[in-house]
Amino acid sequence: MEEILSDLYRLGIRIRVASGRIHVIAPAGSISPELRAQLQRHREELTELFQRAAAKRHTGTLSQDLAHLHDPFPLTDIQNSYWVGRRTPVARDGVDALVYFEFESLSPDLGRLTASLRRVIDQHEMLRAVVRPDGRQHILSQVPPYEIGLLDLRDLPPRDRWRKLADAKAELLRGLPRPLDTWPLFEVRAYMLDTDVVRLHVQISLLIADAASILTLFADWRRFFLDPGWEPPRPPVSYRDVVLDRLSQREGKAYVRARNYWFGRLTSLPPPPSIPVIEHLGRLGQVDFARRRGGLASELWNQLSTIAREQGLTPSVVILTAFSEILQRWSAQSSFSLTLTLFDRLRVHPRIDRIVGDFTSISLLEVGPESGTASFIEKANRLQRQIMADLENLEFGGIEVLRERARGKAAVPGQVTMPIVFTSLLGLGDRGDLAEVTEFLGKQVNGASQTPQIWIDHQVLEERGRLIVNWDTVDGLFPAGLLDDMFAAYQKRLHLLASDVSAWSGPDSGVPVPTWQMAERERANDTAATTPQQDLLDPILRWVRDRPDNIAVIYAEGSRTYGQLGADAARLAHRLKTLGASRDELVAVVVHKGYEQVVAVLGVLMSSAAYIPIDPQWPEARRSFLLVESAARIVVTSVQLREALT
């Protein structure tokens, strides 16, 4: 074993273990057939060796705390972003972070499905979890027996039957059917369409389970369904134990090192790809996600994977590089940042993979810049080196990086996220692929996922030997047809890389952006016009000056004229200036809708400051979060609300 490790070090080959699987990162041509055979023979030993090393780097001692299992505990960074993202000042309607599956089955045994699902709920405590209004999660000690909802549609005319089914799907995609503090944070419904045909809808909140955990849940549900006598051991520690343990590592050496690494890159990280959009996310109203599904047949997928390994690249990096090429072409940017979704669980226990929960973290990946003559292999190698450097500094997560960018000089107005996400599930095959672990539910006929503040979520997975790529997208943001053209070009690029090895070494000839899109881009960029020499306040102040007796605001208690509104706002502006309000400063406005809110907003603007609106009806934890994140020194509120804020 020492000889193998010595050879790896000498050749510049790096090994990383994630989700119980070995990932080999090697320079092109550095792995000989003999070394590859050795790695294959000693795979289990290497996996155990690197997992033990990871456990030694973990400075805490994780043990099960059954006495406090049902005490509330904090949300992780990613869970908190999901929770806050349900409704924010950025978007009129929040988005529940969830996954949705739809299966069609012939004569399913709903009684057995229900009984086996109850066993899963009993086995995995996060299926009994809720999120309290104060922003903490809570594993309930007892829950009532879960019932799969059944709706019989057989007596309806075919058109009404399918309309009813579509409405049911749309309802589950709009969000969770109940508040987060009400159990359960998942939903399973059955719809009888014909004598022996049933559609099964499954919705799971990502607050309680990540992608790897969802595979575990389906696998256990299947095992309980097929083998009612199965008695698996309980998970060794709770998700609560893991979350609290990870929080305790926040001030350790690894965390400080990672924080310094990312602080050094805050101002150099490029913005996200500027793909043409026709609408702002916050003005869409209802945010609807659509799915585009493609991939490669088994033969082509095997060819692509083989070429990748021969070049010392992981298949995930190859697919990511192809995706980045498409984004570069449609955004006309050589450099941008993407969000990578990671499922790397700290090896704090040998059976950590049996624990269900949201272990997701994110990392921000810088793509490019590349020269115009760079080959695909050169691009992929650069991306892989960047990913490996970033993965050494995961202790300071991507959510924290985004938070620090928003606070500092790197902040870009309106840009608070990296809204294009790449998620690879290729390393989770030891749990079984999705098609295998869900076949007992029938044939999957639909699926979707959604998360707050995301425009495009690219997922990569393997099903029955085939490569599957999904794009879950907010289509309402983009010009009609744009995403279809991008996805078609992406599919063409993957097929070319899988079928023609010369496509890896030559410069990217690329798939041209369609002519209609180039023409639309030119029209959109033709913005030559006279810029109005006024700001937001000017039109209102003109009405205050020229028409002071006209009605400006009508509200429940009466009405106010422009003259009265201007005078009240001016008094507030004077007070704010005496408190130090000035340009480039945020002032929080925490006032119920009505006349006072109008005065507050105008008063802040007249003081030269900017305002951040915070709804008094939001949960206290969410209000506090926004007040802290905005760094607002001054808060405009009412006498009635002041006590709640102090």
TIVOKE-954960 format. One line per 3 residues: their letters; for each residue x negated, y negated, z of C-alpha. Coordinates in steps of 0.05 Angstrom, whole numbers, plus 5000, padded with zeros to 4 digits. Layout:
REM residues N
a> X:Y:Z; ...
//
This chain:
REM residues 646
mee> 5000:5000:5000; 4942:4952:5017; 4913:4964:4947
ils> 4980:4947:4914; 4986:4883:4954; 4914:4864:4938
dly> 4928:4874:4863; 4991:4831:4867; 4953:4775:4902
rlg> 4895:4778:4852; 4942:4775:4792; 4983:4717:4819
iri> 5045:4761:4826; 5095:4741:4879; 5147:4784:4912
rva> 5209:4760:4947; 5264:4801:4980; 5335:4773:4976
sgr> 5399:4809:4996; 5359:4873:5006; 5330:4874:4935
ihv> 5260:4860:4909; 5248:4803:4861; 5181:4803:4825
iap> 5155:4736:4798; 5095:4747:4753; 5055:4711:4698
ags> 5069:4737:4629; 5032:4801:4614; 5005:4810:4685
isp> 5044:4873:4702; 5014:4933:4668; 5055:4997:4657
elr> 5015:5030:4713; 5029:4973:4763; 5102:4973:4744
aql> 5106:5047:4758; 5073:5037:4826; 5122:4982:4844
qrh> 5180:5027:4825; 5153:5085:4866; 5141:5043:4928
ree> 5202:4999:4922; 5234:5020:4988; 5168:5013:5026
lte> 5156:4944:4998; 5228:4922:5013; 5220:4945:5086
lfq> 5152:4912:5092; 5175:4844:5067; 5239:4847:5109
raa> 5198:4861:5171; 5153:4802:5154; 5214:4757:5146
akr> 5240:4780:5213; 5174:4763:5246; 5177:4692:5218
htg> 5245:4685:5252; 5229:4653:5319; 5296:4667:5354
tls> 5319:4732:5385; 5389:4748:5360; 5434:4789:5405
qdl> 5508:4801:5406; 5548:4754:5451; 5614:4789:5460
ahl> 5632:4747:5520; 5638:4684:5477; 5660:4716:5412
hdp> 5726:4677:5413; 5697:4610:5433; 5699:4556:5379
fpl> 5633:4544:5342; 5607:4495:5290; 5616:4499:5215
tdi> 5554:4509:5173; 5533:4453:5126; 5567:4485:5066
qns> 5630:4502:5106; 5633:4430:5130; 5628:4405:5058
ywv> 5686:4451:5039; 5726:4426:5099; 5714:4352:5086
grr> 5724:4362:5011; 5797:4383:5020; 5812:4308:5021
tpv> 5762:4252:5015; 5762:4178:4996; 5730:4201:4930
ard> 5790:4242:4907; 5864:4231:4915; 5877:4305:4924
gvd> 5828:4351:4959; 5806:4419:4932; 5807:4481:4974
alv> 5745:4523:4965; 5773:4591:4945; 5769:4650:4899
yfe> 5829:4682:4865; 5837:4751:4834; 5896:4780:4796
fes> 5904:4855:4784; 5955:4896:4746; 5970:4966:4772
lsp> 6017:5023:4756; 6058:5048:4815; 6011:5025:4870
dlg> 6021:5052:4941; 6035:4985:4975; 6043:5019:5042
rlt> 5973:5048:5039; 5945:4982:5012; 5975:4946:5071
asl> 5950:4997:5123; 5880:4997:5094; 5878:4921:5091
rrv> 5896:4918:5165; 5836:4963:5179; 5791:4913:5141
idq> 5819:4855:5182; 5805:4894:5246; 5734:4911:5223
hem> 5712:4841:5201; 5726:4785:5251; 5721:4727:5201
lra> 5786:4752:5170; 5816:4731:5237; 5783:4662:5236
vvr> 5814:4593:5230; 5786:4523:5227; 5810:4476:5281
pdg> 5828:4403:5269; 5764:4382:5306; 5722:4415:5252
rqh> 5701:4478:5290; 5717:4549:5270; 5749:4599:5317
ils> 5754:4675:5314; 5822:4694:5341; 5824:4751:5392
qvp> 5890:4777:5365; 5930:4769:5302; 5997:4799:5281
pye> 5997:4858:5232; 5986:4831:5162; 6042:4843:5112
igl> 6030:4841:5037; 6084:4796:5009; 6128:4831:4957
ldl> 6173:4797:4906; 6215:4838:4859; 6221:4804:4791
rdl> 6250:4863:4752; 6321:4835:4748; 6299:4769:4715
ppr> 6297:4759:4640; 6227:4770:4612; 6215:4695:4600
drw> 6236:4677:4671; 6196:4735:4700; 6131:4711:4669
rkl> 6146:4638:4686; 6156:4659:4759; 6090:4696:4758
ada> 6054:4637:4727; 6083:4590:4780; 6059:4638:4835
kae> 5989:4638:4806; 5988:4562:4800; 6010:4556:4872
llr> 5952:4598:4897; 5902:4561:4853; 5927:4494:4881
glp> 5903:4514:4950; 5914:4554:5012; 5988:4563:5029
rpl> 5980:4540:5101; 5937:4492:5143; 5866:4514:5160
dtw> 5882:4521:5234; 5937:4572:5218; 5920:4645:5206
plf> 5906:4676:5156; 5858:4640:5110; 5872:4690:5055
evr> 5934:4714:5018; 5954:4778:4984; 6020:4781:4945
aym> 6052:4834:4902; 6101:4822:4844; 6142:4878:4814
ldt> 6148:4866:4739; 6176:4933:4716; 6194:5001:4744
dvv> 6121:5019:4755; 6082:4955:4739; 6058:4910:4795
rlh> 6015:4847:4794; 5973:4836:4856; 5948:4766:4873
vqi> 5890:4760:4922; 5866:4692:4947; 5808:4684:4996
sll> 5782:4620:5027; 5707:4610:5017; 5705:4582:5088
iad> 5709:4653:5115; 5671:4694:5063; 5618:4682:5010
aas> 5611:4723:4946; 5570:4778:4978; 5619:4783:5036
ilt> 5678:4787:4987; 5645:4847:4954; 5637:4879:5023
lfa> 5711:4865:5039; 5735:4897:4974; 5687:4956:4983
dwr> 5713:4969:5053; 5785:4960:5032; 5773:5012:4978
rff> 5740:5060:5026; 5796:5054:5078; 5847:5063:5022
ldp> 5814:5126:4994; 5792:5155:5061; 5839:5135:5117
gwe> 5797:5175:5166; 5735:5133:5154; 5708:5103:5219
ppr> 5650:5056:5204; 5608:5027:5261; 5625:4956:5281
ppv> 5580:4901:5253; 5521:4895:5301; 5527:4820:5313
syr> 5581:4769:5298; 5580:4714:5247; 5585:4666:5306
dvv> 5519:4694:5334; 5485:4683:5267; 5510:4612:5258
ldr> 5489:4591:5328; 5421:4625:5320; 5408:4589:5255
lsq> 5426:4522:5287; 5375:4537:5342; 5320:4540:5288
reg> 5333:4469:5265; 5273:4439:5301; 5224:4497:5288
kay> 5160:4490:5247; 5192:4520:5185; 5249:4470:5187
vra> 5202:4411:5196; 5158:4435:5139; 5218:4443:5093
rny> 5245:4375:5112; 5178:4342:5095; 5177:4378:5028
wfg> 5246:4352:5008; 5235:4283:5037; 5176:4277:4991
rlt> 5221:4291:4931; 5282:4250:4949; 5267:4192:4902
slp> 5240:4235:4845; 5299:4283:4838; 5335:4264:4774
ppp> 5410:4254:4771; 5458:4308:4746; 5470:4318:4672
sip> 5512:4261:4643; 5559:4303:4601; 5612:4259:4567
vie> 5674:4251:4611; 5740:4215:4599; 5764:4209:4670
hlg> 5737:4201:4741; 5747:4260:4787; 5782:4216:4839
rlg> 5834:4194:4788; 5856:4262:4764; 5908:4271:4818
qvd> 5915:4347:4819; 5848:4379:4805; 5858:4442:4763
far> 5803:4492:4746; 5801:4534:4683; 5757:4595:4669
rrg> 5716:4612:4607; 5690:4683:4606; 5636:4714:4563
gla> 5572:4752:4567; 5533:4808:4534; 5549:4881:4519
sel> 5507:4933:4555; 5457:4943:4499; 5443:4869:4489
wnq> 5441:4857:4564; 5389:4913:4572; 5348:4883:4516
lst> 5349:4814:4548; 5330:4842:4616; 5273:4882:4587
iar> 5244:4823:4550; 5250:4781:4613; 5213:4831:4656
eqg> 5158:4838:4603; 5149:4762:4607; 5147:4763:4683
ltp> 5214:4728:4688; 5277:4746:4727; 5340:4755:4685
svv> 5374:4701:4727; 5320:4650:4708; 5327:4669:4634
ilt> 5402:4656:4636; 5392:4592:4676; 5342:4567:4624
afs> 5392:4580:4567; 5446:4543:4607; 5398:4485:4618
eil> 5384:4479:4544; 5458:4471:4529; 5464:4418:4583
qrw> 5403:4381:4556; 5433:4380:4486; 5502:4355:4507
saq> 5477:4304:4558; 5418:4279:4516; 5376:4283:4579
ssf> 5309:4317:4582; 5310:4317:4658; 5366:4328:4708
slt> 5384:4365:4772; 5429:4425:4782; 5457:4457:4845
ltl> 5435:4529:4856; 5479:4573:4900; 5439:4621:4944
fdr> 5460:4681:4986; 5395:4693:5023; 5411:4718:5093
lrv> 5357:4714:5146; 5337:4785:5164; 5354:4776:5237
hpr> 5383:4846:5241; 5373:4909:5199; 5448:4910:5184
idr> 5457:4836:5171; 5488:4853:5102; 5548:4884:5137
ivg> 5568:4818:5169; 5624:4780:5133; 5621:4704:5133
dft> 5599:4645:5091; 5523:4651:5088; 5520:4607:5026
sis> 5467:4553:5021; 5450:4509:4962; 5385:4483:4933
lle> 5375:4426:4885; 5336:4446:4823; 5299:4396:4779
vgp> 5303:4415:4705; 5252:4386:4656; 5226:4343:4628
esg> 5202:4386:4571; 5164:4368:4508; 5201:4375:4443
tas> 5155:4433:4422; 5162:4473:4487; 5182:4546:4475
fie> 5236:4581:4513; 5184:4621:4552; 5148:4557:4572
kan> 5214:4526:4596; 5233:4589:4635; 5165:4595:4668
rlq> 5167:4522:4690; 5237:4532:4720; 5216:4596:4755
rqi> 5155:4562:4786; 5199:4505:4810; 5251:4554:4839
mad> 5197:4593:4877; 5168:4529:4907; 5238:4507:4928
len> 5255:4575:4958; 5196:4569:5005; 5232:4509:5036
lef> 5304:4532:5044; 5307:4516:5118; 5325:4445:5099
ggi> 5385:4458:5055; 5413:4423:4994; 5471:4392:5033
evl> 5420:4358:5078; 5381:4334:5017; 5443:4304:4986
rer> 5460:4271:5052; 5391:4239:5057; 5394:4216:4984
arg> 5461:4182:4998; 5430:4145:5057; 5366:4123:5024
kaa> 5339:4083:4967; 5351:4142:4920; 5426:4133:4927
vpg> 5464:4121:4862; 5532:4087:4868; 5587:4139:4857
qvt> 5539:4197:4856; 5546:4237:4921; 5540:4307:4892
mpi> 5505:4347:4839; 5569:4372:4807; 5542:4425:4760
vft> 5528:4491:4795; 5492:4555:4776; 5509:4618:4816
sll> 5475:4684:4803; 5505:4747:4834; 5456:4793:4799
glg> 5419:4809:4864; 5481:4837:4899; 5487:4902:4861
drg> 5474:4945:4923; 5545:4929:4945; 5574:4954:4879
dla> 5597:4909:4823; 5665:4876:4826; 5698:4921:4775
evt> 5678:4983:4814; 5699:4961:4883; 5766:4934:4860
efl> 5787:4990:4812; 5833:5019:4866; 5875:4954:4860
gkq> 5884:4963:4785; 5856:4927:4725; 5833:4856:4737
vng> 5870:4811:4689; 5853:4743:4716; 5806:4707:4764
asq> 5782:4638:4784; 5742:4600:4835; 5740:4528:4857
tpq> 5701:4484:4904; 5706:4410:4921; 5670:4357:4879
iwi> 5646:4408:4827; 5655:4398:4752; 5625:4462:4724
dhq> 5610:4525:4765; 5571:4576:4724; 5572:4646:4753
vle> 5530:4705:4729; 5546:4777:4748; 5541:4848:4723
erg> 5601:4894:4713; 5594:4966:4691; 5527:4951:4658
rli> 5551:4889:4621; 5530:4817:4633; 5588:4772:4652
vnw> 5583:4696:4651; 5640:4653:4677; 5648:4578:4673
dtv> 5699:4551:4722; 5711:4480:4701; 5754:4418:4714
dgl> 5776:4411:4642; 5814:4346:4655; 5748:4309:4663
fpa> 5723:4323:4593; 5745:4307:4521; 5788:4362:4491
gll> 5746:4415:4458; 5679:4393:4487; 5673:4451:4537
ddm> 5696:4501:4486; 5640:4479:4438; 5588:4480:4494
faa> 5609:4550:4516; 5607:4576:4445; 5537:4547:4435
yqk> 5515:4578:4500; 5542:4647:4480; 5506:4641:4414
rlh> 5441:4624:4449; 5446:4684:4496; 5460:4732:4438
lla> 5400:4704:4399; 5353:4713:4459; 5377:4784:4469
sdv> 5372:4805:4396; 5311:4767:4370; 5247:4766:4411
saw> 5217:4712:4366; 5270:4663:4395; 5230:4664:4460
sgp> 5164:4639:4432; 5183:4587:4381; 5211:4517:4394
dsg> 5286:4514:4405; 5319:4499:4339; 5383:4494:4379
vpv> 5456:4493:4364; 5474:4423:4339; 5526:4383:4376
ptw> 5589:4383:4332; 5597:4323:4286; 5663:4302:4317
qma> 5630:4299:4386; 5571:4258:4360; 5620:4208:4328
ere> 5660:4204:4393; 5596:4193:4432; 5575:4136:4386
ran> 5643:4103:4393; 5640:4110:4469; 5571:4080:4471
dta> 5591:4021:4427; 5605:3977:4487; 5582:3910:4460
att> 5630:3858:4489; 5631:3794:4528; 5624:3810:4602
pqq> 5675:3773:4644; 5641:3726:4692; 5685:3743:4751
dll> 5690:3794:4806; 5747:3833:4837; 5768:3775:4881
dpi> 5772:3720:4828; 5841:3736:4800; 5871:3741:4869
lrw> 5839:3676:4893; 5866:3640:4831; 5937:3661:4851
vrd> 5923:3638:4922; 5902:3570:4894; 5952:3561:4838
rpd> 6014:3597:4864; 6010:3598:4940; 6086:3604:4948
nia> 6093:3666:4905; 6105:3732:4941; 6040:3773:4945
viy> 6058:3832:4990; 6125:3865:5006; 6124:3914:5064
aeg> 6171:3946:5114; 6173:3887:5162; 6180:3832:5110
srt> 6137:3797:5058; 6078:3749:5054; 6060:3696:5002
ygq> 5993:3688:4968; 5979:3627:5010; 5991:3666:5075
lga> 5950:3725:5049; 5892:3680:5030; 5892:3645:5097
daa> 5894:3710:5137; 5839:3742:5095; 5795:3679:5101
rla> 5800:3681:5177; 5780:3754:5178; 5722:3740:5129
hrl> 5696:3684:5175; 5698:3732:5235; 5662:3786:5196
ktl> 5607:3738:5175; 5596:3718:5248; 5587:3792:5263
gas> 5534:3798:5209; 5573:3826:5150; 5534:3813:5086
rde> 5521:3837:5015; 5501:3911:5006; 5533:3930:5072
lva> 5592:3976:5084; 5649:3956:5130; 5697:4010:5150
vvv> 5772:3996:5143; 5813:4041:5189; 5883:4013:5182
hkg> 5951:4044:5165; 5979:4026:5096; 6014:3959:5098
yeq> 6000:3885:5100; 5944:3892:5151; 5906:3938:5104
vva> 5911:3888:5046; 5885:3832:5091; 5829:3877:5116
vlg> 5805:3896:5046; 5807:3824:5019; 5774:3798:5082
vlm> 5716:3846:5075; 5707:3827:5002; 5709:3753:5018
ssa> 5653:3764:5069; 5610:3791:5011; 5608:3861:5041
ayi> 5637:3925:5012; 5690:3968:5046; 5700:4042:5057
pid> 5773:4061:5069; 5785:4113:5124; 5856:4140:5135
pqw> 5875:4137:5209; 5915:4201:5199; 5854:4242:5181
pea> 5828:4289:5235; 5783:4256:5286; 5722:4297:5265
rrs> 5730:4275:5192; 5737:4202:5212; 5675:4207:5255
fll> 5637:4241:5200; 5652:4185:5150; 5636:4131:5200
ves> 5568:4162:5214; 5552:4178:5141; 5570:4107:5117
aar> 5527:4076:5172; 5581:4023:5181; 5564:3975:5238
ivv> 5631:3940:5235; 5700:3971:5234; 5764:3933:5217
tsv> 5823:3965:5252; 5886:3948:5290; 5896:3939:5365
qlr> 5936:4004:5367; 5881:4045:5333; 5822:4013:5368
eal> 5827:4057:5429; 5826:4120:5387; 5760:4098:5355
t> 5723:4079:5419
//
